Amino acid sequence: MPSFRSRIIQSMLRDARNALLSFEPLEVRRRQFDAAARRAIRVPRGVSVRTVSAGGVPSDWVEPDAAAPGRAVLYLHGGAYIIGSPTTHRGLTGRIACAGQTRILSVDYRLAPEHPFPAALDDALAAWRWLLGQGYAPEHIAIGGDSAGGGLTLAAALSLRDRQESLPAALFLISPWTDLTFSGDSIRTRASRDPLLHSNGDGWLINAYAGSQPLTHPYISPLFADPRGLPPTLIQVGSEEILYDDSSRLEAKMNAAGVANRFEVWDGMWHVFQGFAPYVPEAQQAINRIGAFLDSHL
């Protein structure tokens, strides 16, 4: 059963959902999201953050005091490809860094609609190659992300595989958005259960991200890609989110393709609940599972 704290947070999210999904201009929503993240989720103690240029891409180096030498994570934040930044995710990346005892390079990839596909993917790949140039071996690097960043994580790994470049040791996906066509049954069957997301509103922005490419392009909606050859993957998803099928169908495709994966469904949880780690015990438990996964593969 979900914890008492998680039920309170979920109730608050339901009450605030209309405000969270406002129809303010995009720049206003970006500022609101950034301000809310700064107020709500603090960088944990023992973690330092410095900005770097990773292959020309602005990024955060998130470094815990106990980071093991030689290992790193490339992190791609969520935000539907239109909002979010390393700043909005510092609390989450800081906690993952502590749990995995690893440095995290959190990438400030370019956002749509100003920069449609493949800008975000190009930035992720540039940051990956920068990490290799800094002396990190691919077998000691993982790539991970939440929501759209989870989809972008898959797109980056697929692109590296297709280009026959070095692959990371592992991937981790937090409530990944893998199907921009919204074809999963959970979009409808969990609509009344999801306290945070709905499928209406920003369709024009989704199409703006895709640019001239179809939404079924495998680097835009990685659910439609062949996952063969991808590294071991951890998938975490909440039972209540409309994007549940983006994860469950991905797991099925990975199983059919022989890709090692661990699929974790967190009962009673919502989209990217891990971001509420200071307040929700399940969130820190999930982060600890990510840390153990990273430790076992890096």
Sequence and secondary structure as in RCSB ss.txt:
>XXXX:A:sequence
MPSFRSRIIQSMLRDARNALLSFEPLEVRRRQFDAAARRAIRVPRGVSVRTVSAGGVPSDWVEPDAAAPGRAVLY
LHGGAYIIGSPTTHRGLTGRIACAGQTRILSVDYRLAPEHPFPAALDDALAAWRWLLGQGYAPEHIAIGGDSAGG
GLTLAAALSLRDRQESLPAALFLISPWTDLTFSGDSIRTRASRDPLLHSNGDGWLINAYAGSQPLTHPYISPLFA
DPRGLPPTLIQVGSEEILYDDSSRLEAKMNAAGVANRFEVWDGMWHVFQGFAPYVPEAQQAINRIGAFLDSHL
>XXXX:A:secstr
   HHHHHHHHHHHHHHHHHT    HHHHHHHHHHHHHHH    TTEEEEEEEETTEEEEEEEETT  TT EEEE
E  STTTS  TTTTHHHHHHHHHHHT EEEEE    TTTS TTHHHHHHHHHHHHHHHTT  GGGEEEEEETHHH
HHHHHHHHHHHHTT    SEEEEES    TT  STHHHHTTTT SS  S S HHHHHHHHTTS TT TTTSGGGS
  TT   EEEEEETT TTHHHHHHHHHHHHHHT  EEEEEETT  TTGGGGTTT HHHHHHHHHHHHHHHHH 
